[in-house]
Amino acid sequence: MAYRMQVIPKKKRRTTQRDFTAKAPYDLEVIESSLAGPVAGERTFSDLPRSVLAALDAISSTSSYSKESILFVEGQEPTGVFILRDGRVKLTTNSADGKSIIVRIAEPSELVGLAGVVSGKPYELTAEALEPLQANFIPRDAFVEFLREHGEATLRVAEILSDIYHSTLLEVRYLGFSSSTAEKLARFLLDMPATPFQNNGQLRATLTLTHREIGEMIGASRETVTRLFADFKRERLIEVHGSTLLITNRPNLQKLLEG
């Protein structure tokens, strides 16, 4: 059953915060609040005229969501677009037998639900909060009218959709072009944003996903991901210190892809 979210419009004057809870699909709790404040996503629209940003702010309302809250579900008619102020959202698709694959992780300032809102077709993914977050919600009709009136914003949205397309292709690589789960995990680790560490050829990255969530991204079970992490550490390909990942032997990790 599709879940339609009620959104409290943002008023021009300062309002008293109103909180309410509702049950989303899978019994996940959603907590929403009407809050005053500028629209998030300034990094996304940073070079647009102030008048355009003001018009976007005028049609948005800010809501707070608890961890595991559902913003929208796969197959639901598009109600609007979400601009993440903080916190991350995982976007998943589910098979008929209940298996779930994470298509991508949306980071702060990103727009979520954009494809469905622009096309008018049902949301193709389910959006779930990975952590407590705030997001600006813009109803579909208001957002479409906003794009009709502001060509600069329409071009930016086209660029964002292009970025999402390329990001999705990257995720498909894990599932389609890897012959083994070890290769999928190696590809995932090598594609993570990383920085050089101590000028010794090692790379440092931050792990923000659990083993279960990584498994959902590469099409593997949590147990398999945990076992492969142990194998990679034993073979001195990587080190893991809390949320910090060190790729200590990139050439040998790369060989898994060549194999």
C-alpha positions, 0 to 999 in steps of 0.5 A: 500500500502506498504511503502518502506523506502529509506536509505542513506548508511553511508560513511566511511568519514564524510558526510554532513547531508542530511535531507528529508521528506517522507509521510508514510502510514496514512499521518505520517511524516518520517524525515531521516538523514544520520549521523556519529556515532557508532552503538547503542545497545551497551547494547544489544551486550555489551559482543561481541568482538570489531571486531564484533561491528565494523562489525555491525557499518560498515553496519549501517546508522543512521536516525532521526524520528519525533514523529508518524513516521512509520518505517515499516508497517504490511504486508510490505516486510522486508527491514531491522532491526532498533536498537533504539539509543533513543526514544521508538517505539510502535508495533501494529497490526490492525484488518480488522475493523480498531481496533489497539492493541499495542503488545509491546513497544520497548525501547532504544537499542532494535532491531525492525523488527528483526523477519521479517528480520531473517525469510524473511517474511513480517513484522507482526507489524507496528512500530510507533515512540512514540516520536522523536528518532534516530535509526540505520538501517541495510539493510536485506541482509547485516544483514543476511550476518553479522549473517552468518559470526559472530556466537556470534551475531547469538546466541545473536539474538536468545536470543533477539527473545526469549525475544520478544516471552516471552514479547508477551506472557505477552501481550496475558495474558491481552487479553486472561486470564482476564475476565474483563477490570478492571482485564486487567488494574490491571494486566497491572499495577502490571506487570509494572517495579516498586520500593518500595516507602518509605518502606510502602509497596507501589510501585512506577512506571513511566507511559510512555503511555497515556490512549489511548495507555494503552487501545490499549495494553489491548483491551479497549477504552480510555474512559474505561481506564480513568474511571477505573483509576478514580475507582482505585484512588477512591478505594485507590488502586493507586495514580497518580501524573503526570507520577508517579504511586503509587500502594498504595494497592497491595493486593486489586489490586491483588484480582481483578486478583483472581476474 
